[in-house]
Amino acid sequence: MVRPTNKDDLLLLSQSNYEKIISTVDTIPIEKQFGTFPFEDRDRNIRDVLIHLYEWHQLYLNWTEQNTTNKEIFPFIPAPYNWKTYPLMNIEFWKKHQSTDFNVAKKLLDQSHHQVMKRITQFSNEELYTKNFFSWTGSAHLASVSISATSSHYDWAFKKIKKYKKLMIL
């Protein structure tokens, strides 16, 4: 997958990849949308994948909000987790949403996707793509985290849902 190199491409690819997820889910028969994946994984169904994206959107929104409004640097991965232990955080997200309804998960993701897209538009191309522009992004540029929270994460989700759809049809 090509990584976007400017704000317009980031927004375009993020929207396109999001729409691929939703359109793929919508092509799966309704009764199968609630099915369990026939492969081993943390995320056991489409709802789990959608909620995973939603929770990572919340991380992104909280991180950008905290760091643009406060003087103290706020980490992307909240304590007690860090970049080495974030898989444990993902499991907690999974546990937290086991009773979340599928349709609620779709709505939550749709809302958070629009919020993240709006947040990205609030930054200039320079703010997004200049390394060290913000002290709170470390040595990376803000776009790298924005891409991770949107287009590349959407690509991951699309592949997982597509795999389920393909196995379900066989």
MOZI-V12178 format. One record per residue. N is the residue number from 1. PHI is phi as a letter, one per 30 degrees, with the letter a starting at -180 (NA if undefined). PSI is psi as a letter, one per 20 degrees, with the letter a starting at -180 (999 if undefined). D_FIRST is the distance of its C-alpha to the first C-alpha in whole Angstrom. Layout:
BEGIN
n:N phi:PHI psi:PSI d_first:D_FIRST
n:N phi:PHI psi:PSI d_first:D_FIRST
END
This chain:
BEGIN
n:1 phi:NA psi:p d_first:0
n:2 phi:d psi:p d_first:4
n:3 phi:d psi:p d_first:6
n:4 phi:d psi:q d_first:9
n:5 phi:c psi:j d_first:12
n:6 phi:a psi:r d_first:15
n:7 phi:e psi:g d_first:17
n:8 phi:d psi:g d_first:17
n:9 phi:d psi:h d_first:13
n:10 phi:d psi:g d_first:12
n:11 phi:d psi:g d_first:15
n:12 phi:d psi:g d_first:14
n:13 phi:d psi:h d_first:10
n:14 phi:d psi:g d_first:12
n:15 phi:d psi:g d_first:15
n:16 phi:d psi:g d_first:13
n:17 phi:d psi:h d_first:11
n:18 phi:d psi:g d_first:14
n:19 phi:d psi:h d_first:16
n:20 phi:d psi:g d_first:14
n:21 phi:d psi:g d_first:15
n:22 phi:d psi:g d_first:19
n:23 phi:d psi:h d_first:19
n:24 phi:d psi:g d_first:18
n:25 phi:e psi:g d_first:21
n:26 phi:d psi:h d_first:23
n:27 phi:d psi:i d_first:23
n:28 phi:d psi:p d_first:24
n:29 phi:e psi:q d_first:28
n:30 phi:e psi:g d_first:29
n:31 phi:d psi:h d_first:31
n:32 phi:d psi:i d_first:28
n:33 phi:d psi:h d_first:26
n:34 phi:c psi:i d_first:29
n:35 phi:d psi:r d_first:28
n:36 phi:c psi:p d_first:27
n:37 phi:d psi:p d_first:24
n:38 phi:d psi:k d_first:26
n:39 phi:b psi:q d_first:24
n:40 phi:d psi:p d_first:24
n:41 phi:a psi:r d_first:23
n:42 phi:d psi:g d_first:23
n:43 phi:d psi:o d_first:22
n:44 phi:c psi:i d_first:25
n:45 phi:a psi:r d_first:24
n:46 phi:d psi:g d_first:22
n:47 phi:e psi:g d_first:24
n:48 phi:d psi:h d_first:23
n:49 phi:d psi:g d_first:20
n:50 phi:d psi:g d_first:20
n:51 phi:d psi:h d_first:23
n:52 phi:e psi:g d_first:21
n:53 phi:d psi:g d_first:18
n:54 phi:e psi:g d_first:22
n:55 phi:d psi:h d_first:23
n:56 phi:d psi:h d_first:20
n:57 phi:d psi:g d_first:20
n:58 phi:d psi:g d_first:24
n:59 phi:e psi:g d_first:23
n:60 phi:d psi:g d_first:21
n:61 phi:d psi:g d_first:24
n:62 phi:d psi:g d_first:27
n:63 phi:d psi:g d_first:26
n:64 phi:d psi:h d_first:25
n:65 phi:d psi:g d_first:28
n:66 phi:d psi:g d_first:30
n:67 phi:d psi:h d_first:29
n:68 phi:c psi:i d_first:30
n:69 phi:c psi:i d_first:33
n:70 phi:c psi:q d_first:35
n:71 phi:d psi:h d_first:36
n:72 phi:d psi:q d_first:35
n:73 phi:d psi:p d_first:31
n:74 phi:c psi:p d_first:30
n:75 phi:d psi:q d_first:27
n:76 phi:d psi:g d_first:24
n:77 phi:d psi:o d_first:25
n:78 phi:d psi:q d_first:28
n:79 phi:d psi:q d_first:31
n:80 phi:d psi:j d_first:32
n:81 phi:c psi:r d_first:28
n:82 phi:b psi:a d_first:26
n:83 phi:d psi:i d_first:23
n:84 phi:d psi:h d_first:25
n:85 phi:c psi:j d_first:26
n:86 phi:d psi:h d_first:24
n:87 phi:e psi:h d_first:23
n:88 phi:d psi:h d_first:27
n:89 phi:d psi:g d_first:26
n:90 phi:d psi:h d_first:24
n:91 phi:d psi:h d_first:26
n:92 phi:d psi:h d_first:29
n:93 phi:e psi:g d_first:26
n:94 phi:d psi:g d_first:27
n:95 phi:d psi:g d_first:30
n:96 phi:e psi:h d_first:31
n:97 phi:c psi:j d_first:30
n:98 phi:d psi:i d_first:31
n:99 phi:c psi:j d_first:34
n:100 phi:d psi:p d_first:31
n:101 phi:d psi:q d_first:31
n:102 phi:e psi:g d_first:28
n:103 phi:d psi:h d_first:29
n:104 phi:d psi:g d_first:30
n:105 phi:e psi:g d_first:26
n:106 phi:d psi:g d_first:25
n:107 phi:d psi:g d_first:27
n:108 phi:d psi:g d_first:26
n:109 phi:d psi:g d_first:22
n:110 phi:d psi:g d_first:23
n:111 phi:d psi:g d_first:25
n:112 phi:d psi:h d_first:23
n:113 phi:e psi:g d_first:20
n:114 phi:d psi:h d_first:22
n:115 phi:d psi:g d_first:24
n:116 phi:d psi:g d_first:21
n:117 phi:d psi:g d_first:20
n:118 phi:d psi:g d_first:23
n:119 phi:d psi:g d_first:23
n:120 phi:e psi:g d_first:20
n:121 phi:d psi:h d_first:22
n:122 phi:d psi:i d_first:25
n:123 phi:c psi:q d_first:23
n:124 phi:d psi:r d_first:23
n:125 phi:e psi:g d_first:21
n:126 phi:d psi:g d_first:23
n:127 phi:d psi:h d_first:23
n:128 phi:d psi:g d_first:19
n:129 phi:c psi:j d_first:18
n:130 phi:c psi:o d_first:21
n:131 phi:d psi:q d_first:22
n:132 phi:i psi:j d_first:25
n:133 phi:d psi:g d_first:25
n:134 phi:c psi:p d_first:26
n:135 phi:d psi:h d_first:28
n:136 phi:d psi:i d_first:27
n:137 phi:c psi:j d_first:23
n:138 phi:i psi:b d_first:24
n:139 phi:d psi:i d_first:23
n:140 phi:c psi:r d_first:19
n:141 phi:c psi:q d_first:19
n:142 phi:e psi:h d_first:19
n:143 phi:d psi:h d_first:16
n:144 phi:d psi:h d_first:14
n:145 phi:d psi:h d_first:16
n:146 phi:d psi:g d_first:15
n:147 phi:d psi:g d_first:12
n:148 phi:d psi:h d_first:12
n:149 phi:d psi:i d_first:15
n:150 phi:b psi:e d_first:13
n:151 phi:e psi:g d_first:9
n:152 phi:d psi:h d_first:8
n:153 phi:d psi:h d_first:11
n:154 phi:d psi:h d_first:11
n:155 phi:d psi:g d_first:8
n:156 phi:e psi:g d_first:11
n:157 phi:d psi:g d_first:13
n:158 phi:e psi:g d_first:12
n:159 phi:d psi:h d_first:12
n:160 phi:d psi:g d_first:15
n:161 phi:d psi:h d_first:17
n:162 phi:d psi:g d_first:16
n:163 phi:d psi:g d_first:17
n:164 phi:d psi:g d_first:20
n:165 phi:e psi:g d_first:21
n:166 phi:d psi:g d_first:21
n:167 phi:d psi:h d_first:23
n:168 phi:d psi:h d_first:25
n:169 phi:d psi:h d_first:26
n:170 phi:d psi:999 d_first:27
END
